[in-house]
Amino acid sequence: MTTAYQVLFSTTFNHSLQEVVFHQRKYAQSKTVIANLKKVIAHFTSHVKSDPYMYTVCRQALSLGVNGYREYAKDKVRIIYAVDDEQQLVTVHLIAGQQQDLCALLLDYVLQH
């Protein structure tokens, strides 16, 4: 029997989640946006705990020369995460719209911090 991986949400994830909520509130009520995002995050979390490699390698990160990140996409958002097999840990780094460019998000993050 395999041990379930723990899931850790980074500070960057929490900041990006706030930005996704802010953006999506332009198109739907806050309650609806939050409920949908909770559903997406719960679905993601339940799956990566048992099989963190079930989602694809993040191609945009790979094109930037950054290895080791995977991507989950559902309901117009994507979640970027990394897996640490030694610690049996999934670290969730980012949530963003599916059409958002990771390079632009990275630049925004660097400029803000």
N, C-alpha and C positions, 0 to 999 in steps of 0.2 A: 504494500500500500504506500502510495506517495504522500509526502507531507504537503499540505497546502502552503502556497507562498503567501507571505504577508504583503499587503499593499500599503504603500506610503505615498501620500499626496504632498508634493513639495510646495514651498511658499510661492514659487513661480506659477504652479498650477492654480493655486488659490487666486492669485492676481489675474491670471488669464481667464479664470471662470467668471470673475466679476465683470471683465470686459465683454465676454460673450453674452452674459445676462443683459448688460447695458445695451449692447447692439441689438439683441433679439427683442428687447422690449419695445423697439420702434415698430415692430410688426405684430406683436401679440401682447396680451396682458401679462403682467409680472407673474401672477400665479401659474398661468399656463406655461410660461417660459421655464420657471423654476421646476415645476412638476415634470416637464419633458426632460430637462437636463438631469434631474435626479434619477429618472428612469434609465437614461442612457448610461450614466455613471454606475448605477447599480448593476446593470446588465454587463458592462465591461468588467467591473470588479469581480462579479461572481464567476466569470469565465477565466480571467487571468489567474485567479487564485489556484485553479486546478491545472491549467495549461497556459502558461504565459507566452508560449511560442505559437499559439494558434493564429495570431494576427501577423500581417506581413511586415517586412522590414520597411522602415520609413524611407522611401525613395528620395524625397526632397533633402532629408538630412544626409543621406548617402551621397547625393550630388554635390553637397557642400563639403564632402570629405569627412563627415562625421559618422562613424560606425556605431553599431550597438543600440540603435533606437528602433522601436517598432511602432506601428500605427494602427489604431482602431478607428473605424469611421462608421457613423450611424446618424441618421436624422440631421444631416447637414452640419455635423460637427465631427471633429477628429480629436483623438487623444493620443499624445506622444508619450511613450514610456520606455524604460530600460529594465532589463532583467539581470539580477545578480544571483547566480545559481548557488554560490558559496553560502550566502546569507539567506537563501530562499526568500528573496525580496524583489518585489516589483515596485519601482519608483516611478510615479506618474509626474511628468514634468510640465505638460502643457495641454490645454484644451483650446481649440480654435475652430473657426469656420472652415469647412472643407475647401473653400476657394482661397483662403488666406495663404499668402506666400511666407514660408518659414524664414526665408532670408530677411524679409521686411520685419517680421516679428522679432527676430534675433537682433536686428539693428535697433528697433524700438526699445528692446529690453536693455541693451548695452547703453543706449543714450539716457535712459531713465535711471540707471544705477551707476 
